[in-house]
Amino acid sequence: MTETDAVKLTNITKRFPSVLANDNINFVLKKGEIHALLGENGAGKTTLMNILYGLQRADSGTIEVYGRPVSIHNPNDALSLKIGMVHQHFMLFEPFTVIENIMLGREIHQCGVLDRKKARKKVVDLSESFGLTVDPDSYISEISVAMQQRVELLRILYQGADILILDEPTAVLSPQEIVEFGAILRKLVTSGKSVIVITHKLKEIIDFADRCTVVSRGKVVNTLSVSDVDAHALASMMIGHELQAQVQSHKNAPGPRLLSLQNIYAEDDRGHTAVQGVTLDVHAGEILALTGVDGNGQREIIEVLAGVRKASSGSILLRDQEIQNYSPRMLYESGCANIPEDRHKDGLVFKFTVAENIALRTYRNYVEGPFLRFDKMNHDAVSLIQDFNIYPADPMHAVGEMSGGNQQKVIIARELVDNPEFIVAAHPTRGLDVGAASYVQQSLVQEKERGAAILLISFDLDEILQIANRIAIIYNGKIIAVKSASDLTREQLGLGFAGIAE
């Protein structure tokens, strides 16, 4: 280890009952650098960083921080070494305010009384220093996912972290927010911080990182300067072979209108009008992409169409039949499917098996008297596991122990098994590596070509331009443009995100 090294991991090995997650991994983070940790879902990246942050213990290997051998048994040990971590799925308390979440566990007291004024000043100073603007008095439940990420960053900075671990930080951001995030990273390293970014996003690595370590199946493939490599080479290292051709989406003329949103209004959790007179038609055999900066009404539209939020007014027609404010079960029985934006919160029960998660929609098929036929449930899941290439190929495997890509495949298997006519796909490739993302995109294209109508909600401009037939841009709760995907450029989409419709 040199004087310029912030962290050195040597021969880190971690075994789980069914997998060798880390196999003698060596990794070095230099002071003042942004180091990307790249690999497919399940490659062992997050496990390695969980070991550095004290959430897991290595079976063997050593850790050095600023040249000193250390033992990290828990996150408190990591924080004492000025190591902080922002997880892909945030660890915030929704009923608390921003300031309460940031100061939690690091409260400032004056004569035994909580000193909110001093804590607020510290948060505001950090916010201004690093461009992390956020309202300290807002409740977490009221702010966008992008804002929640800023809260998580502010929290570890408030705790004094100099070594920052960021797990899939751009997965929840729009293109403009990604550019802003890159500027924030540069401010962090300029101020003396050292940053590890766990990611699948090749473009962001090229744009942001100084060096990159590629991990595959628990082993380090290579560590190299980002300036010496391109995205194609990184992807080939990550997946172990040359990239396949992009998903092919034949943008044939769509069929008749299948689903229609007509002058929909809906309120957010604070009772404010978040969706303002949205009118959209989705046709059979097409993918209509709804895009815009997060927090402009997408979440409320998703929840209205999923049956978990009431529309204030307006009409929703499926095959010209009114379905506004149908329950989730009624929507499913009407031929609607829903791939939720947060698979952890809304898509899966992590303690349940693969078979049990697949059966969440159809569990009544397995009821006999007061009992559930788990044997039949497991039997039926086997064919879906094969059809959707889910790994491990075991219906009894706990979903919480699977990679993000395979968790997403479980959701897709459940939602698409009955050939739905209308599909809401909310950020379906968020947090997935290039291989898993390609699989999900291909699944949606196949459903479209089967004749399904698909409403895709996504920030990923490459994904949108590649597989969508039409694109609707939403700004401040209103649709400001609906155009053919072939008629829009990335620059025009960027203007639309800012509320400028050409």
N, C-alpha and C positions, 0 to 999 in steps of 0.2 A: 504493500500500500504506500502511495506517495503522499506528499503534503497537499497535493491538489485533489485528493480523493475525499469525498464526503462519506461514502458507504462502500464497503467491500464485502461481498458475500462469497464464501469459498466452499465449494463441494456441498452445497445444500441439497439434501435428499429428504423427501417426504413421501411416505406411502400411506394409501388408504386401503381398505379391505379389497377393493376390486381394481385398483389402479396405482401405478407409480407416477405420482403427480409431478415431482421434481427429482431429476436423476443427475446428481452431482453437478448442480448448476453453479457456475461462476459468473459474477456480475459486479461491475464497478460503476458507481455514480461519481462523477467528478464535481468539484465545487463549482457552482455558478453555471451549470449546464442543464439543458432540457434533454433528457434521455428517454427515448421511446422504447417501450417493451411491447413487441409485436408478436402475435401468434393467433392461431385459430382458437375458437371456443374449445375449452378443455385442454389447451396446450400446457397449462400450469402457471400462467402469468400471475393471476390473482392469488393463487396459493402462495407463490414466492413472496409477493408483497404482503400478504397476510402474515407471513412468518416475520418479515421485517417490522411490521406494525404490532406484533405480539398477539394477534388473534389466533394463531396456530403455532405449534412448536415443531421445529425440524427434527427429523429422526437423527440426522447427523449433519455436520458442517459447522462453520463458524461465521460470526458477524463482527465486523469492525466498523465503528463510526468515528470519523475524524482521526483514524489511526489507532484507536483504542479498542481492544477486544471487549465485547459487551455480551450480556445475556438479557434477552428481551422476553419476559414471561407473559406480559399483558400490555394493553395499550397505554396504561399509566407509565410503564417502563419506557415505552417508545416516546411518549410525550416528554418525559424527563430528559430524554436525549434529543429533544426538539424535532421529533419525527411526527408528522401528522398525515392523515389519510382521508381523502374524500371518496366514498364508495359510490359505485355505479347506481345503487339504489340507496337513496339518501336516508340518513339516520336522524331525521328531524321529528319533533313533536308537533303535530298539526294544530292542536288547540292552543299552543304557545305562540307568542309574538316572535318576530325576528330577533329582537334584542334578548329576549328570555332564552331562546335557543342558543345564541352565541355565548352568553355568559354562564350557561348551565354547567355546573361543576367547577367553574373558575370565577365564582361570584366575588365582587369587591365589597368589603364591609368597612364602615366607618363607625367606630364605637359600638360594634355589635349590630349595626343596622345596615341593610343592603343599600349600597350606594349606587343607585341607578344612574345618577347624573354623571358620575365618573366613568361608569361602564359605557354609557352612551357616547361620551366624548371619545373614548378609546376606539369604539366601533366606527364612529364617524370619521375619525382621523385615518384609520386603516382603509376605510371605504374610499376616501378621497385620494389617498396615497397610491392605491392600486387600481383605481377606476372601477371599483366594485359597488356601484350605486345601487342602493336598496333602501326602502322605507323601513326604519327600525321598529316602527309601531304596528306594522301589518302582521296579521296572523298568517302562519305558514299555509294554512288551508286556503288562503285568499290570493296567494301569489303564484305566478307561473313556475313551471319546472326550471326554467332558466334562472329565475330569480332565486329559487331554492338552492341551486348550485352555488350561486354567489354567497348565500348564507353559509353553506358548508365551508367554502373557502375562507370566508371571514372568520368562521369559528376556529379553524385550525391556526390561522394567523393570530387571532386573539389569544390563543393558547401558547403562542411563542414559537411555532414550528418554523424551522429553517430548511428542513428536508420535507418536501411535499410529495405525497403519492396520490395521483389522480387516476381513478379507475374509469375508463371510457368517458372522459369529460365532455367530448363534443357530441355524444350520442343524443343529447336532449336539446341541442342548439340548432337554430336556423343558420343559413349561410352568413347573414350579417353578424349574428352573434358569435359565430366561429371566428370571423375576422377580429372582432372585439376581444374574444378570448385569447387569440394569439398575441395581441398587444398586451393583455394582462400578464401572460406568461413572461413576456420579455421584461416587463416592469419588475416582476418577481425576481428574475435572475439578475437583473441589473442592481437590485437592492441587496444582493448577496444570497438569495435563496437558491436551492438546488431542487430540480423537479424531475420526478419520474412519471411518465404518462403511459398508462396501460391503454392500448388502443388496437382497433382493427382498421382504422381509417388511414389509408395509404397517403392520400393527398395532404392530410393534416401533418403527417410525419415529415413529408418533404417541406412543408411550409414552416413548421414550428421547431422541429427537433434539431439538436446538434449531432447526436449519435443515436444509433438504434441497435438494440439487441433482439434478434429473432429467435423465438422459442417454438419448437415443434415436438409434440408428444413428450413433454417433460425435459427435453434437452435443449441446450443452446446450439443453434445452427451457426450463428455468426454475430459478431459485434463490429460495427463499421460506422464510419462517418457518413452522415446522410448526404453530404455533398458529393460522395463518390458513387451513388447508386440512384436508380430511378424506381418509380412505383412498380413497374412490371417485374423488375428483378426482386424487389422486396416481397411481392405477392408470391412469386415462384418459390422463394426460400421458405415462406410461411406455410404453404400448402404442400411443399415437397415435389411439385411438378409444374410444368408450364400451365399458365392460365388457359382455361377453355374459352371459347368464344362467348361473347356477351349473350344474355338471354334474348332470344328473338321474339318480338311481339309483332305479329302481323296486324297492322292497324286497318282492318277491313271496315267497311261501313257498318255502324251499329244497327241493331234491330229496333223494335218499337220501344217507346218509353215504358220502363218497368216501375221505377220509383220516382215520385215527385214530391219535393219540398216546396210548399207554396206559402210565401209570406210568413215564415216561421220567426217567432220571437221567443226568447228564453232568457231566464235570469241566471246569474252566477250564484255562488254560495253566499254572497253578501247581499243578495236581493237586487243587484244592479243589472240592468239589461245588457247582456253580453252578446246576444244574437239579435240583430235588428232587421227583420223583414227579409230573411234569406229565402231565395227562390232558386231551386236547382232541379234539373231533370237528369236521371241516370238511366241509360238505355240498356237493353239486353245486349250482351256481347261487347260491352265497352268498359274500360277503366277510366273513370273520371277522377282526377287528382285534385284534392282540395288542399291548398297550400297557403302559407303566410307565416309571419312571425308568431311564435307561440304566444298565447294569451289574447288572441283576437277573435275568440268564439269557437275555435275548433273543438275544444274539450266539451263545451256545452252541446254542440251539434252531435258529437259522438255519443254522448250520454242520452240525448233525446232519442236518437236512433236505436240505442241499446235498451231503451225502456226503463232507464234508471233516473231520468230527470224529466219532469213535466215541461212541455212547451207552454208558454203563456198564451199564445194564440197562433193561428195559422192552421195549415192542413198538411198531412202527410198521407200520400196515396201510394199503395202498392197494388199494381194491376188495376188502378182506378178504384180501389177499395180503401176507405179511410182507416188508417191504423194509428193515428195520433194517440199518444199516451197508452198504447198497448203495453202490457207487462212483458218482461223478457221471455217468459214461456209462451205467451201468445204470439210474440214476434217470431220465435223459433218455429212454432207450429205453422206459421204463415209462410215459412220459407226464407227467413232471414237468418244470417249468421253474423257473428261479431268477433273479430280478432282485436282484443283490447290493446290500448297503448302501453299499459304497464302490466306485463305478465306476472310480476311478483304480487302486485296488489289486487289486480282484478281478473287475472287469467287462470291461476293455478292455486291448488292447495298443496303446499310444499310437503306436508307430512303424509299426503296420500300417495298411493302408487301410480304408475303410469296408467294402468287399467282403470283405476278409480277416477283419475282426472279426465280420462277420455269419456267416462260414463256420466259425468256431471250433468250433461244435457239429457241423457236417455236412461237415467237410473231406474225409472219406473218400469223399464223393460225387464229388469232383473229382480223385481219384487215378487216374492211368493209368500203370501200370508204376511206374517210379521218379519220375514227374513229377506235378506239380499242374497242372491245367487252369485257369490264371488267367483265360483268355478266357471260359470257361464260368462261372467264379465271378463275374466282373464282370457278365456278361450277366444272371445270375440276381439279382444285387443291385439292378439297375436298377428292377425292378418293386417291390421292397420299399422302396427309397428313395422312390418315388412314393407307395406306399400309406401309409407312415408319415411322409410330409412332412419328410424329412431334408434339411437344407441345410448345405453346398452339395450339390446333386444330382449328385454325381460319385462313382462307386464307387471311383475311384483316389485320392480325397482322404484325406490322413492324418487319422485320428481325433483325434490330439493337437492339431491345429490348429482343432478345432471348438469351438463353445460348449458349455457344460454341458448345456443342454437338448437339443441335437442329439446329443451323445454318449449321453444317456439314451435317445433314440429309437433309436439303433443297437442298444443292448442289448435294448430292447423288441422291435424287429423280429426280432432273432435268437431271442429266447426264445419269442415268440408265433407264429412263422411256421408251426409244425406243429400248431397248435390243441391245446396241452397240456390235460390233464384237471385237473392240480393245479399251482398257481402259488404260489411264495413270493415276495412283493414286499416287500423290506426297505427302508424309507425311500425309496420310489421317486421322491418329489418333492423330496428334500433338495437345497437349493441352486438350485432352479429358480424362474424368475420366474412370475408368475401365469398367463401364457399357456401356457408349457411345462408347468407343473404341471397345469393344466386338461386339457391333451391327454393326459397320462399317466393322470390319474384317469379320463377318459372311456374310455381304452383298457382299463383294468381293469374298468370297469362293463360294457363291451361283452363282455369275456371272461366275466364272471359271467353275463350274460344269455344268452350262448351255452351255458352249462351248466357252465363250469369252476368248480372249488372254489379259492378264493383265501385264503391266509393273509397278511394285510397287517400288517407290523410298522411302527409309526409313532408319533411323538410328537405329531404335528400333530392337535390335538383337533378343529379345524374339518374337516379332511379325514376323520377317523375318523367323526365324527357325520354327515357328509354322505353317505358312500358305503358304510359298513359295515352289514351286517345285524345282526351281533352283535359284542360287544366283550368280550374277556377281559383282565383286569387281572392282571399278574404282579408279585409282590413277594417279594424274597429267594428267587428261584428257584421260587416256588410260585404256582399260579393261585389267587387269592383271590376272584374273582368272574367269572362269565360271564353277561351279560345282553343282552337286545335293545337295540340302539342307541337305539331310540325311548323306552326306559325309563330312560335315563341322562342326567344333566345334566353340564355342565362342572364344576360344583362337586362332584358325586359322583365324577367321574373324578379330580379333584384329591385328594379324600380317599383314593381307592383307590391313587393314586400314593404316598401317605404310609403305606400299609399298613392303612388303615381301610376295611373293607368293610361297607357298610350292608346 
